[in-house]
Amino acid sequence: LSTFDDLYRAFLASDTTVSETKDLPAQFETCIGRVESQGLIRRLSFGNLVLLQPELLDAYAAALVNAVRDEPDGLGSIQEEKVRACDFAMPKDERLADKEQERLLSIAMVEDLLRYEIALREHGEDGQYLVFPAQSTRENPDLPDPEGKAVMFGFEGPVQNIYAALAVRLSHSGVFKKKELWKNAVTYTTKVGATCGMFLRNIGEGRGELTLFFDKSASEETRLNFEDYIELHLQRRALPESIIRRRIFVCGNCGEPLTQGQATRRKERGYNWIDCPVCGERISLLDREERLTAARSSRVLEMDRAADSQRDRSAAQSIVQGKQETKDFDVFLCHNGKNK
């Protein structure tokens, strides 16, 4: 790590034929920006610092993710203070020898993890935690066949990245609050106490399936908002032409699921219902907007904006931590006009 000013002074002191002019600092800064755009260096968002070996951020982040995954409780979380102190397993020869620089690097790493929605920050009784949705190893005995499953999405792309960012953004949406985190599964609660959840099946070779499930107290509007937000996320992060949606029809009385063939052939005959083959209860075959009489609201876009805002606030908190560490203070001065 070096400050921009130190780099500029080193440039002036080097064996160059460039003479210092009033425009040279701006030209040097432009050059630094172009070198950064090639991924060769990285300017941090605090302290006017430049990281001359940006691969160090990847090395520390990879070590942190491995440490979280290896935690015996399987919760996929770690105290943020431990992260800032670099108190996690990492090969000694990959660590920075300078502990102060290592601490600054860890702050920049946390900012990246939050900004790229790999992790989310949560408050616990003993301080702040970083939660990694894709790193929980706790097994849920009800999976992969959860009660109340309703919709399945198939998709292609970077499966774990898509899933992790989706889990974080749902937590930041202002509508759904994270309840439980499991291996490849997350459940959320709403303000009225309903539970929604998703389960990821990583098929391999860049293919995945997300199964959405709900408890009986989840309203049609809640279900639709949850499903629509997930579909919006997949359209942005997965290969759009690969997304396949399938409605799962289940008897509300005995829980017997229908096969896709039964539902399709019944609807082809012009029926929007079918009798359960087990208990005889009528099962509705209406799907999505057909189940709601009101038009879809703009709630999903509001959730998206809320997720963006919370992501930016979380990253900004890390920037402030870095500014405090480097004494890089933003100062605002004002005075009463009468005192001029």
Rosetta silent file (secondary structure, phi, psi, omega in degrees, C-alpha in Angstrom):
SEQUENCE: LSTFDDLYRAFLASDTTVSETKDLPAQFETCIGRVESQGLIRRLSFGNLVLLQPELLDAYAAALVNAVRDEPDGLGSIQEEKVRACDFAMPKDERLADKEQERLLSIAMVEDLLRYEIALREHGEDGQYLVFPAQSTRENPDLPDPEGKAVMFGFEGPVQNIYAALAVRLSHSGVFKKKELWKNAVTYTTKVGATCGMFLRNIGEGRGELTLFFDKSASEETRLNFEDYIELHLQRRALPESIIRRRIFVCGNCGEPLTQGQATRRKERGYNWIDCPVCGERISLLDREERLTAARSSRVLEMDRAADSQRDRSAAQSIVQGKQETKDFDVFLCHNGKNK
SCORE:     score description
SCORE:     0.000 S_00000001
   1 L     0.000  135.580  177.385    0.000    0.000    0.000 S_00000001
   2 E  -142.764  150.222  175.551    1.244    3.471   -0.885 S_00000001
   3 E   -79.466  156.296  177.819   -0.387    6.895   -0.890 S_00000001
   4 H   -59.301  -41.356 -178.757   -0.939    8.659   -4.181 S_00000001
   5 H   -62.819  -40.409  178.684    1.304   11.523   -3.017 S_00000001
   6 H   -64.178  -39.839  178.361    4.166    9.133   -2.210 S_00000001
   7 H   -63.613  -40.835 -179.566    3.870    7.543   -5.651 S_00000001
   8 H   -64.999  -42.233  179.161    3.957   10.975   -7.310 S_00000001
   9 H   -65.489  -37.777  177.896    7.063   12.002   -5.361 S_00000001
  10 H   -65.670  -36.155  177.577    8.734    8.700   -6.273 S_00000001
  11 H   -63.806  -43.753  179.779    7.871    9.360   -9.912 S_00000001
  12 H   -65.333  -34.051 -177.869    9.474   12.807   -9.770 S_00000001
  13 H   -81.563   -9.226 -177.463   12.566   11.376   -8.115 S_00000001
  14 L   -77.915  170.700 -177.336   12.918    8.613  -10.701 S_00000001
  15 L   -81.789   82.626  179.709   15.187    8.781  -13.712 S_00000001
  16 L  -128.913  161.456  178.258   12.760   10.423  -16.153 S_00000001
  17 L   -96.875    4.847 -178.730   12.976   13.254  -18.603 S_00000001
  18 L   -76.130  128.821  176.021    9.582   14.630  -17.528 S_00000001
  19 L   -97.098  143.810 -176.442    9.782   18.106  -16.054 S_00000001
  20 L   -72.734  128.219  175.160    7.282   19.121  -13.381 S_00000001
  21 L  -128.847  174.057 -178.922    4.530   21.428  -14.584 S_00000001
  22 L   -68.409  -22.336 -179.611    1.241   22.535  -13.072 S_00000001
  23 L   -89.286  -11.186 -173.564   -0.575   19.953  -15.225 S_00000001
  24 H   -62.192  -43.006  178.680    1.694   17.047  -14.308 S_00000001
  25 H   -56.984  -42.064  179.381   -0.173   15.979  -11.107 S_00000001
  26 H   -66.465  -38.879  178.712   -3.447   15.717  -13.060 S_00000001
  27 H   -66.241  -39.218  178.845   -1.700   13.825  -15.867 S_00000001
  28 H   -64.396  -41.741  179.463   -0.135   11.442  -13.350 S_00000001
  29 H   -63.913  -40.018  176.106   -3.529   10.815  -11.744 S_00000001
  30 H   -60.562  -42.079  178.698   -5.019   10.056  -15.176 S_00000001
  31 H   -62.533  -42.651  177.776   -2.199    7.590  -15.780 S_00000001
  32 H   -59.567  -42.330  179.038   -2.857    5.921  -12.417 S_00000001
  33 H   -61.970  -38.401 -179.845   -6.525    5.580  -13.394 S_00000001
  34 H   -71.224  -37.631  175.985   -5.628    3.905  -16.688 S_00000001
  35 H   -64.633  -38.700  177.970   -3.270    1.468  -14.996 S_00000001
  36 H   -64.661  -37.931 -178.727   -6.048    0.665  -12.513 S_00000001
  37 H   -63.093  -20.416  176.806   -8.519    0.046  -15.361 S_00000001
  38 L   -90.006    1.357  178.307   -6.220   -2.769  -16.512 S_00000001
  39 L    78.100   14.668 -176.383   -6.399   -4.390  -13.066 S_00000001
  40 L   -86.888  -24.827  174.938   -2.698   -3.822  -12.357 S_00000001
  41 L  -140.150  174.780 -179.511   -3.250   -1.637   -9.283 S_00000001
  42 E  -145.180  121.200  174.869   -6.214   -0.710   -7.107 S_00000001
  43 E   -85.991  127.439  178.818   -7.076    2.685   -5.587 S_00000001
  44 L   -81.211  162.109 -175.711   -8.823    2.296   -2.242 S_00000001
  45 L   -89.104   11.273  178.587  -11.800    4.451   -1.326 S_00000001
  46 L  -148.465  155.839  173.424  -10.093    5.892    1.748 S_00000001
  47 L    69.367    7.557 -178.481   -6.756    7.357    2.784 S_00000001
  48 L    55.774   35.727 -173.503   -5.757    8.231   -0.796 S_00000001
  49 E   -95.617  147.626  176.138   -4.175    4.762   -0.841 S_00000001
  50 E  -123.148  127.646  176.856   -3.082    2.686   -3.829 S_00000001
  51 E   -93.835  114.124 -175.123   -2.694   -1.099   -3.599 S_00000001
  52 L   -80.676  -13.699  176.428    0.173   -2.082   -5.877 S_00000001
  53 L  -127.689   79.894 -175.994   -0.657   -5.802   -5.663 S_00000001
  54 L   -62.373  -19.223  178.292   -4.465   -6.055   -6.076 S_00000001
  55 H   -64.937  -16.778  176.821   -4.237   -9.857   -6.096 S_00000001
  56 H   -63.474  -35.229  177.404   -3.714   -9.598   -2.330 S_00000001
  57 H   -61.292  -41.730  178.382   -7.402   -8.698   -1.955 S_00000001
  58 H   -65.016  -40.920 -178.306   -8.341  -11.945   -3.703 S_00000001
  59 H   -63.708  -44.280  179.883   -5.946  -13.967   -1.539 S_00000001
  60 H   -68.897  -40.460 -179.930   -7.345  -12.567    1.709 S_00000001
  61 H   -64.829  -41.442  178.746  -10.963  -12.885    0.543 S_00000001
  62 H   -63.151  -41.794  179.036  -10.441  -16.510   -0.514 S_00000001
  63 H   -64.785  -39.322  179.371   -8.842  -17.338    2.839 S_00000001
  64 H   -65.060  -45.738 -179.920  -11.723  -15.667    4.697 S_00000001
  65 H   -60.509  -42.438  178.220  -14.391  -17.552    2.717 S_00000001
  66 H   -63.248  -39.616 -179.788  -12.605  -20.860    3.397 S_00000001
  67 H   -65.383  -40.811  179.168  -12.368  -20.018    7.104 S_00000001
  68 H   -64.919  -43.229 -179.052  -16.095  -19.226    7.291 S_00000001
  69 H   -64.683  -29.966 -177.486  -17.006  -22.444    5.498 S_00000001
  70 L   -87.508   -1.281  178.193  -14.845  -24.457    7.915 S_00000001
  71 L   -59.808  132.689 -175.850  -16.480  -22.994   11.048 S_00000001
  72 L   -64.161  -26.326 -179.268  -17.836  -25.920   13.124 S_00000001
  73 L   -75.133  -17.015  176.988  -21.216  -24.250   13.777 S_00000001
  74 L    68.869   16.283 -174.838  -21.916  -24.156   10.016 S_00000001
  75 L   -81.342  -12.395  179.634  -23.678  -20.790   10.286 S_00000001
  76 L    70.845   30.860 -176.865  -21.706  -19.176    7.476 S_00000001
  77 E  -139.889  162.478  178.869  -20.815  -16.141    9.573 S_00000001
  78 E  -153.832  145.846  178.161  -17.868  -14.532   11.365 S_00000001
  79 E   -62.869  133.646 -178.064  -17.437  -11.550   13.680 S_00000001
  80 H   -64.887  -33.333  179.667  -16.453   -8.483   11.680 S_00000001
  81 H   -64.090  -34.910  175.685  -13.925   -7.448   14.306 S_00000001
  82 H   -65.160  -36.520  178.936  -12.118  -10.777   13.775 S_00000001
  83 H   -67.105  -45.040 -178.704  -12.035  -10.047   10.059 S_00000001
  84 H   -65.563  -26.883  176.057  -10.640   -6.543   10.583 S_00000001
  85 L   -89.271    2.614 -177.726   -7.962   -8.034   12.836 S_00000001
  86 L    55.254   37.993 -179.675   -7.284  -10.710   10.177 S_00000001
  87 L   -90.299   65.063  176.112   -7.943  -13.321   12.861 S_00000001
  88 L  -149.363  157.512 -173.800   -8.657  -16.175   10.463 S_00000001
  89 L   -64.967  134.408  178.171   -6.596  -19.020    8.995 S_00000001
  90 L  -163.224  138.816  178.226   -4.341  -18.084    6.096 S_00000001
  91 L   -54.515  133.687 -174.655   -0.953  -19.338    4.874 S_00000001
  92 H   -60.351  -36.594 -176.965    1.752  -17.288    6.549 S_00000001
  93 H   -74.188   -6.929  177.374    3.671  -16.682    3.336 S_00000001
  94 H   -98.574   -7.667 -178.121    0.573  -15.047    1.777 S_00000001
  95 L   -84.765  152.422  170.446    0.093  -12.514    4.572 S_00000001
  96 L   -71.208  138.211  178.871    1.416   -8.968    4.609 S_00000001
  97 L   -73.271  -31.064 -179.176    4.252   -8.575    7.072 S_00000001
  98 L   -82.426  110.402 -175.694    3.104   -5.058    8.001 S_00000001
  99 H   -66.116  -32.768  178.724    0.164   -5.501   10.426 S_00000001
 100 H   -67.687  -43.427  177.988   -1.067   -1.935    9.968 S_00000001
 101 H   -66.476  -35.712  178.427   -1.229   -2.353    6.204 S_00000001
 102 H   -62.845  -38.996  179.504   -2.919   -5.729    6.682 S_00000001
 103 H   -65.753  -41.296  177.615   -5.622   -4.079    8.802 S_00000001
 104 H   -65.263  -39.290  178.645   -6.239   -1.441    6.118 S_00000001
 105 H   -63.773  -37.855 -179.571   -6.388   -4.149    3.466 S_00000001
 106 H   -65.725  -34.968  177.417   -8.972   -6.069    5.504 S_00000001
 107 H   -65.092  -43.422  177.581  -11.229   -2.996    5.636 S_00000001
 108 H   -63.361  -36.814  178.951  -11.017   -2.670    1.833 S_00000001
 109 H   -64.483  -45.069  179.187  -11.786   -6.397    1.523 S_00000001
 110 H   -61.640  -41.358  177.239  -14.924   -6.102    3.687 S_00000001
 111 H   -57.314  -44.070  179.085  -16.056   -3.135    1.581 S_00000001
 112 H   -63.636  -44.718 -178.762  -15.705   -5.289   -1.552 S_00000001
 113 H   -60.440  -36.724  179.141  -17.561   -8.237   -0.021 S_00000001
 114 H   -77.505  -40.879 -177.212  -20.467   -5.967    0.876 S_00000001
 115 H   -67.372  -37.677 -179.991  -20.475   -3.968   -2.363 S_00000001
 116 L   -89.750    8.087  172.257  -20.453   -7.102   -4.539 S_00000001
 117 L    57.640   39.618  172.343  -23.147   -8.651   -2.299 S_00000001
 118 L   -85.835  -29.527 -179.436  -21.108  -11.725   -1.396 S_00000001
 119 L  -136.762  163.040  173.404  -21.804  -11.098    2.297 S_00000001
 120 E  -129.371  151.014 -178.409  -24.226   -9.089    4.418 S_00000001
 121 E   -96.038  130.039  177.745  -23.636   -7.319    7.710 S_00000001
 122 E  -130.378  150.109  179.300  -25.823   -8.261   10.686 S_00000001
 123 E   -95.730  126.870  175.810  -25.850   -7.066   14.291 S_00000001
 124 E  -113.240  178.173 -178.973  -25.509   -9.687   17.003 S_00000001
 125 L   -64.553  -28.003 -177.532  -25.483   -9.498   20.778 S_00000001
 126 L  -113.246   29.655  175.044  -21.688   -9.412   20.798 S_00000001
 127 E   121.019 -170.607 -177.952  -21.108   -7.099   17.835 S_00000001
 128 E   -86.823  144.712  179.274  -21.391   -7.039   14.071 S_00000001
 129 E  -122.956  149.752  167.889  -21.144  -10.173   11.956 S_00000001
 130 E  -101.326  126.804 -177.466  -20.481  -10.812    8.288 S_00000001
 131 E  -111.907  128.569  179.988  -22.846  -13.481    6.947 S_00000001
 132 L  -110.946   99.120 -174.844  -21.990  -15.460    3.801 S_00000001
 133 H   -58.136  -31.473 -176.777  -25.200  -17.131    2.513 S_00000001
 134 H   -83.577   -2.010 -174.309  -23.325  -19.445    0.150 S_00000001
 135 H  -111.364    3.275  177.158  -20.967  -20.744    2.874 S_00000001
 136 L   -70.273  139.194  179.103  -23.374  -22.202    5.433 S_00000001
 137 L  -114.821    5.894  178.706  -22.893  -25.943    5.928 S_00000001
 138 L   -68.480  129.644 -179.939  -25.870  -26.594    8.248 S_00000001
 139 L   -89.055  139.896  174.803  -28.072  -29.337    6.851 S_00000001
 140 L  -108.154  117.699 -176.146  -31.859  -28.981    6.824 S_00000001
 141 L   -64.205  -19.072 -178.833  -33.579  -32.403    7.035 S_00000001
 142 L   -81.733   -7.435 -178.106  -36.642  -31.053    5.161 S_00000001
 143 L  -101.560  149.621   12.634  -34.598  -30.346    2.031 S_00000001
 144 L   -93.444   18.426 -178.453  -34.548  -30.859   -0.918 S_00000001
 145 L  -118.936   69.987 -174.084  -38.313  -31.478   -0.678 S_00000001
 146 L   -71.498  148.683  175.534  -39.555  -28.572    1.499 S_00000001
 147 L   -68.681  139.151  178.343  -43.147  -28.316    2.611 S_00000001
 148 L    83.491   15.778  179.073  -45.074  -25.631    0.751 S_00000001
 149 E   -64.713  140.984 -171.561  -42.940  -25.668   -2.400 S_00000001
 150 E  -133.266  -33.506 -174.830  -44.639  -23.685   -5.134 S_00000001
 151 E  -142.479  146.403  175.012  -42.292  -22.634   -7.948 S_00000001
 152 E  -128.955  133.601  174.382  -39.050  -23.882   -9.473 S_00000001
 153 E  -114.192  126.890  168.860  -36.613  -21.852  -11.599 S_00000001
 154 E  -100.474  143.960 -177.405  -33.954  -23.514  -13.707 S_00000001
 155 E  -158.338  166.740  176.508  -31.081  -21.314  -14.900 S_00000001
 156 E  -128.758  148.070 -179.045  -27.484  -21.247  -16.129 S_00000001
 157 L   146.937 -165.874  175.539  -24.598  -19.006  -15.082 S_00000001
 158 L   -72.980   88.942 -165.569  -22.247  -18.577  -12.081 S_00000001
 159 H   -56.197  -52.637 -175.137  -24.630  -20.470   -9.792 S_00000001
 160 H   -65.808  -38.392  178.268  -23.107  -19.759   -6.359 S_00000001
 161 H   -64.629  -43.208  179.461  -22.522  -16.059   -7.104 S_00000001
 162 H   -61.210  -45.055 -178.234  -26.091  -15.637   -8.345 S_00000001
 163 H   -65.681  -45.457 -178.135  -27.464  -17.386   -5.264 S_00000001
 164 H   -61.679  -47.099 -179.403  -25.295  -15.454   -2.765 S_00000001
 165 H   -64.010  -38.654  178.708  -26.187  -12.049   -4.245 S_00000001
 166 H   -63.623  -44.341  179.512  -29.891  -12.978   -4.341 S_00000001
 167 H   -61.107  -40.335  179.660  -29.846  -14.039   -0.676 S_00000001
 168 H   -68.113  -45.760 -176.039  -28.187  -10.745    0.313 S_00000001
 169 H   -66.844  -36.075  175.741  -30.498   -8.569   -1.789 S_00000001
 170 H   -63.052  -38.559  177.952  -33.638  -10.211   -0.411 S_00000001
 171 H   -66.119  -28.301 -178.606  -32.352   -9.457    3.103 S_00000001
 172 L   -93.564    1.765 -171.016  -31.834   -5.812    2.063 S_00000001
 173 L   -72.608  -17.352 -176.483  -35.172   -5.478    0.274 S_00000001
 174 L    83.060   -6.640 -179.791  -37.036   -3.962    3.222 S_00000001
 175 L  -111.864  -40.118 -177.766  -39.822   -6.533    2.757 S_00000001
 176 L  -113.820  132.620 -179.998  -38.167   -9.847    3.628 S_00000001
 177 E  -113.704  131.745 -178.095  -35.964  -10.368    6.691 S_00000001
 178 E   -59.962  131.934 -179.451  -33.548  -13.294    6.921 S_00000001
 179 E  -108.142  -61.228 -178.951  -34.797  -15.929    9.350 S_00000001
 180 E  -133.501  145.147  178.312  -32.671  -19.099    8.975 S_00000001
 181 E  -119.927  127.379 -179.274  -29.623  -19.913    6.896 S_00000001
 182 E  -127.870  176.798  174.348  -28.921  -23.466    5.781 S_00000001
 183 L   -65.673  113.216  179.418  -26.698  -25.198    3.279 S_00000001
 184 L    61.902   27.736  178.762  -27.983  -23.885   -0.069 S_00000001
 185 E  -153.604  145.671  176.552  -31.188  -22.590    1.521 S_00000001
 186 E  -139.831  140.386  171.720  -32.498  -19.422    3.190 S_00000001
 187 E  -116.037  150.240 -177.731  -35.813  -18.618    4.823 S_00000001
 188 E  -131.546  154.123  173.503  -37.237  -15.129    5.304 S_00000001
 189 E  -116.030  157.157  174.936  -40.041  -13.610    7.329 S_00000001
 190 L  -107.553  174.869 -178.027  -42.329  -10.710    6.487 S_00000001
 191 L   -63.962  -25.766 -179.774  -43.686   -8.018    8.798 S_00000001
 192 L   -93.513    4.495  173.917  -46.907  -10.000    9.243 S_00000001
 193 L    94.299    2.554  178.166  -45.009  -13.166   10.203 S_00000001
 194 L   -73.215  153.090 -179.804  -45.271  -15.179    6.986 S_00000001
 195 E  -115.354  131.037  174.666  -42.313  -17.367    5.983 S_00000001
 196 E  -125.088  152.266 -179.584  -40.852  -17.603    2.485 S_00000001
 197 E  -153.469  165.525  175.694  -37.813  -19.585    1.460 S_00000001
 198 E  -140.937  145.484  179.226  -35.629  -20.752   -1.410 S_00000001
 199 E  -127.174  129.880 -179.189  -33.519  -23.847   -1.891 S_00000001
 200 E  -100.489  131.670  169.559  -30.672  -24.115   -4.412 S_00000001
 201 E  -113.904  112.190 -179.316  -29.765  -27.323   -6.180 S_00000001
 202 E   -86.914  103.882 -174.774  -26.411  -26.937   -7.896 S_00000001
 203 E   -74.603  -29.061 -177.994  -26.625  -29.354  -10.803 S_00000001
 204 E   107.393  163.419  179.965  -23.097  -28.619  -11.990 S_00000001
 205 L    56.653   39.095  176.557  -21.541  -27.275  -15.196 S_00000001
 206 L    73.276   22.924  179.501  -23.019  -23.842  -14.526 S_00000001
 207 E  -121.849  139.842  179.809  -26.611  -25.059  -14.091 S_00000001
 208 E  -144.343  163.777  175.751  -28.821  -24.602  -11.047 S_00000001
 209 E  -132.272  131.742  175.457  -32.391  -24.925   -9.801 S_00000001
 210 E  -111.039  122.448  176.331  -34.089  -22.682   -7.263 S_00000001
 211 E  -104.823  125.937 -179.752  -37.156  -24.043   -5.481 S_00000001
 212 E   -99.791  135.642  179.459  -39.381  -21.458   -3.779 S_00000001
 213 E  -138.121  155.082 -174.044  -41.514  -22.478   -0.806 S_00000001
 214 E  -141.395  152.793  170.963  -43.985  -20.714    1.516 S_00000001
 215 L   -87.188  173.320 -172.672  -45.906  -21.390    4.696 S_00000001
 216 L   -68.545  -19.639 -178.461  -49.701  -21.254    4.724 S_00000001
 217 L   -83.420   -6.293  179.882  -49.789  -17.711    6.164 S_00000001
 218 L   -73.688  123.311 -179.113  -48.008  -16.221    3.118 S_00000001
 219 L   -73.675  166.368  177.896  -50.521  -14.181    1.113 S_00000001
 220 H   -61.588  -38.654 -179.696  -50.818  -14.323   -2.667 S_00000001
 221 H   -66.110  -41.902  177.460  -49.279  -10.856   -2.927 S_00000001
 222 H   -61.012  -45.155  179.539  -46.322  -11.866   -0.734 S_00000001
 223 H   -61.044  -43.433 -178.280  -45.749  -14.984   -2.821 S_00000001
 224 H   -66.741  -41.444  178.131  -45.914  -13.012   -6.053 S_00000001
 225 H   -62.946  -42.572  179.671  -43.495  -10.324   -4.808 S_00000001
 226 H   -62.936  -47.315 -178.616  -41.023  -12.975   -3.643 S_00000001
 227 H   -66.737  -44.737 -177.679  -41.218  -14.882   -6.902 S_00000001
 228 H   -64.425  -37.932 -179.704  -41.103  -11.794   -9.137 S_00000001
 229 H   -67.051  -39.556  178.318  -38.066  -10.382   -7.348 S_00000001
 230 H   -65.562  -40.750  178.517  -36.205  -13.669   -7.740 S_00000001
 231 H   -65.169  -40.054  176.564  -37.102  -13.841  -11.425 S_00000001
 232 H   -59.595  -43.451  179.478  -35.902  -10.236  -11.910 S_00000001
 233 H   -63.018  -43.366  179.921  -32.595  -11.135  -10.257 S_00000001
 234 H   -64.712  -38.187  178.776  -32.151  -14.205  -12.453 S_00000001
 235 H   -62.784  -30.121 -179.864  -32.859  -12.191  -15.593 S_00000001
 236 H   -84.043  -37.341 -169.937  -30.029   -9.831  -14.618 S_00000001
 237 H  -104.005  -28.068 -179.449  -27.431  -12.313  -13.360 S_00000001
 238 L   -95.583  175.046  174.106  -28.135  -15.599  -15.198 S_00000001
 239 L   -72.911  113.990 -172.041  -28.211  -16.317  -18.927 S_00000001
 240 H   -54.229  -40.015 -176.242  -31.680  -14.935  -19.813 S_00000001
 241 H   -73.229   -9.269 -178.201  -32.424  -17.560  -22.481 S_00000001
 242 H   -92.816  -10.112 -173.384  -31.641  -20.348  -19.989 S_00000001
 243 L   -74.608  124.580  177.555  -34.295  -19.416  -17.386 S_00000001
 244 E  -124.342  127.938  179.207  -37.115  -21.940  -17.112 S_00000001
 245 E  -110.444  135.896  177.987  -40.013  -21.445  -14.701 S_00000001
 246 E  -135.776  126.221  176.922  -42.260  -24.276  -13.536 S_00000001
 247 E   -80.863  134.487  178.680  -45.240  -23.991  -11.227 S_00000001
 248 L  -104.459  115.770 -178.976  -45.549  -26.787   -8.652 S_00000001
 249 L   -97.778  127.451 -177.170  -49.160  -27.700   -7.906 S_00000001
 250 E  -133.646  142.062  177.278  -49.826  -29.361   -4.556 S_00000001
 251 L   -66.957  126.256 -179.538  -53.064  -30.341   -2.815 S_00000001
 252 L   -73.162  -12.070 -177.474  -53.705  -27.887   -0.011 S_00000001
 253 L   -93.807  -49.940 -175.489  -55.503  -30.556    2.018 S_00000001
 254 L  -113.233   -8.238  177.440  -53.221  -33.609    1.983 S_00000001
 255 L    83.303    8.899 -179.750  -50.044  -32.228    0.399 S_00000001
 256 L   -72.442  124.543  179.054  -50.063  -34.588   -2.597 S_00000001
 257 E   -82.792  148.863  172.303  -48.128  -33.016   -5.518 S_00000001
 258 L   -90.635  151.586  172.610  -49.322  -33.173   -9.106 S_00000001
 259 L   -78.731  158.352  178.084  -46.981  -34.153  -11.892 S_00000001
 260 H   -61.335  -36.520  179.725  -46.211  -31.541  -14.529 S_00000001
 261 H   -64.271  -41.404  178.874  -47.874  -33.766  -17.113 S_00000001
 262 H   -60.879  -47.042 -178.435  -51.130  -33.945  -15.140 S_00000001
 263 H   -65.099  -42.207 -177.744  -51.343  -30.171  -14.778 S_00000001
 264 H   -66.275  -47.659 -177.825  -50.437  -29.491  -18.411 S_00000001
 265 H   -66.807  -33.014  178.534  -52.869  -31.988  -19.946 S_00000001
 266 H   -67.034  -42.225 -179.817  -55.675  -30.829  -17.660 S_00000001
 267 H   -69.798  -32.059  177.029  -55.174  -27.176  -18.667 S_00000001
 268 H   -64.045  -25.114  178.001  -55.011  -28.163  -22.343 S_00000001
 269 L   -85.305    1.305  175.846  -58.557  -29.483  -21.950 S_00000001
 270 L    93.114   11.556 -179.767  -59.691  -26.050  -20.762 S_00000001
 271 L  -100.747  142.994  174.084  -59.880  -26.738  -17.013 S_00000001
 272 L  -110.010   22.822  177.325  -58.320  -24.534  -14.327 S_00000001
 273 E  -153.489  164.457  175.651  -58.765  -27.119  -11.595 S_00000001
 274 E  -153.956  145.207  176.900  -58.283  -30.828  -10.927 S_00000001
 275 E   -78.724  137.548  178.237  -59.409  -33.168   -8.163 S_00000001
 276 L   -62.277  129.268 -179.023  -56.653  -34.503   -5.911 S_00000001
 277 L   -69.874   -9.802 -178.545  -56.097  -38.198   -6.765 S_00000001
 278 L   -99.923  -55.776 -173.628  -55.618  -38.985   -3.048 S_00000001
 279 L  -109.528   -7.553  178.745  -58.236  -37.066   -1.043 S_00000001
 280 L    83.874   -2.053  178.616  -60.512  -35.676   -3.769 S_00000001
 281 L   -65.452  143.248  179.370  -59.930  -32.022   -2.772 S_00000001
 282 E   -76.832  128.749  179.016  -60.149  -29.565   -5.684 S_00000001
 283 E  -107.996  125.394  178.146  -56.725  -28.156   -6.648 S_00000001
 284 E   -75.062  137.574  176.887  -56.587  -24.825   -8.470 S_00000001
 285 L  -105.575   12.820  177.430  -54.390  -24.722  -11.583 S_00000001
 286 L   -71.003  146.973 -173.593  -54.384  -20.923  -11.778 S_00000001
 287 L  -135.235  146.652  174.301  -50.927  -19.427  -11.923 S_00000001
 288 H    48.885 -123.233 -173.846  -49.231  -16.081  -11.191 S_00000001
 289 H   -62.520  -23.670  178.742  -51.389  -13.086  -12.137 S_00000001
 290 H   -60.159  -25.118 -177.150  -54.378  -15.379  -12.752 S_00000001
 291 H   -84.677  -12.877 -178.279  -54.569  -15.823   -8.972 S_00000001
 292 L  -116.885  136.697  177.904  -54.799  -12.081   -8.288 S_00000001
 293 L   -83.573  -28.179 -179.529  -57.580   -9.781   -9.391 S_00000001
 294 L   -84.643  152.491  176.996  -55.505   -6.613   -8.834 S_00000001
 295 L   -68.726  154.295 -179.913  -52.732   -5.540  -11.192 S_00000001
 296 L   -64.196  135.648 -179.096  -49.169   -6.139  -10.116 S_00000001
 297 L   -84.367  177.137  178.576  -47.825   -3.281   -8.002 S_00000001
 298 L   -90.006   19.605 -175.100  -44.460   -1.554   -8.266 S_00000001
 299 H   -61.274  -36.668 -177.579  -43.366   -3.229   -5.006 S_00000001
 300 H   -63.764  -41.397  178.208  -40.673   -5.277   -6.708 S_00000001
 301 H   -67.254  -35.261  175.805  -38.954   -2.156   -8.064 S_00000001
 302 H   -63.991  -40.953  176.943  -39.184   -0.567   -4.603 S_00000001
 303 H   -61.539  -40.146 -179.034  -37.517   -3.674   -3.153 S_00000001
 304 H   -64.920  -43.189  178.403  -34.773   -3.392   -5.750 S_00000001
 305 H   -65.399  -39.633  178.259  -34.080    0.249   -4.894 S_00000001
 306 H   -63.135  -39.182  179.052  -34.063   -0.577   -1.172 S_00000001
 307 H   -65.424  -40.186  177.060  -31.533   -3.367   -1.762 S_00000001
 308 H   -62.150  -45.067 -177.483  -29.282   -0.969   -3.704 S_00000001
 309 H   -64.122  -43.515 -179.292  -29.499    1.643   -0.942 S_00000001
 310 H   -67.235  -38.061  175.946  -28.719   -0.826    1.846 S_00000001
 311 H   -59.651  -46.315 -178.853  -25.779   -2.233   -0.124 S_00000001
 312 H   -65.834  -37.242  178.120  -24.359    1.275   -0.579 S_00000001
 313 H   -65.907  -41.105  179.740  -24.873    2.110    3.112 S_00000001
 314 H   -64.124  -43.531  178.528  -23.089   -1.058    4.203 S_00000001
 315 H   -65.846  -38.592 -179.982  -20.137   -0.346    1.909 S_00000001
 316 H   -63.498  -33.581  178.286  -20.043    3.291    3.057 S_00000001
 317 H   -61.853  -39.125  177.120  -19.747    2.147    6.670 S_00000001
 318 H   -68.345  -36.387  177.573  -16.540    0.309    5.754 S_00000001
 319 H   -62.137  -42.020  178.082  -15.251    3.399    3.928 S_00000001
 320 H   -62.278  -41.109  177.405  -15.820    5.454    7.078 S_00000001
 321 H   -59.210  -42.182  178.669  -13.908    2.846    9.102 S_00000001
 322 H   -65.578  -39.458  178.189  -11.020    3.171    6.657 S_00000001
 323 H   -64.332  -38.396  178.296  -11.092    6.975    6.849 S_00000001
 324 H   -65.827  -41.690 -179.511  -10.961    6.797   10.635 S_00000001
 325 H   -63.698  -36.965 -176.117   -8.003    4.401   10.537 S_00000001
 326 H   -98.034    4.167 -177.274   -6.055    6.639    8.142 S_00000001
 327 L    54.585   39.869  178.544   -7.269    9.939    9.672 S_00000001
 328 L   -97.914   79.356 -171.024   -8.662   10.843    6.269 S_00000001
 329 L   -90.786  139.259  171.157  -11.383   13.170    7.533 S_00000001
 330 L   -91.789  121.244 -173.922  -13.974   14.965    5.449 S_00000001
 331 L  -113.415  132.128  176.049  -14.381   18.427    6.969 S_00000001
 332 L  -115.865  122.722 -179.927  -17.320   20.756    6.466 S_00000001
 333 L  -111.922  138.807  175.881  -16.919   24.383    7.505 S_00000001
 334 L  -147.833  164.463  178.743  -19.703   26.930    7.747 S_00000001
 335 L  -149.735  161.136  176.266  -20.371   30.292    9.358 S_00000001
 336 L   -77.487  129.130 -178.012  -23.200   32.667   10.110 S_00000001
 337 H   -56.451  -27.452  179.389  -23.519   35.277    7.370 S_00000001
 338 H   -67.574  -20.255 -176.608  -23.842   37.998   10.017 S_00000001
 339 H   -90.180    4.963 -179.857  -20.300   37.238   11.156 S_00000001
 340 L   -59.278    0.000    0.000  -18.692   38.077    7.812 S_00000001
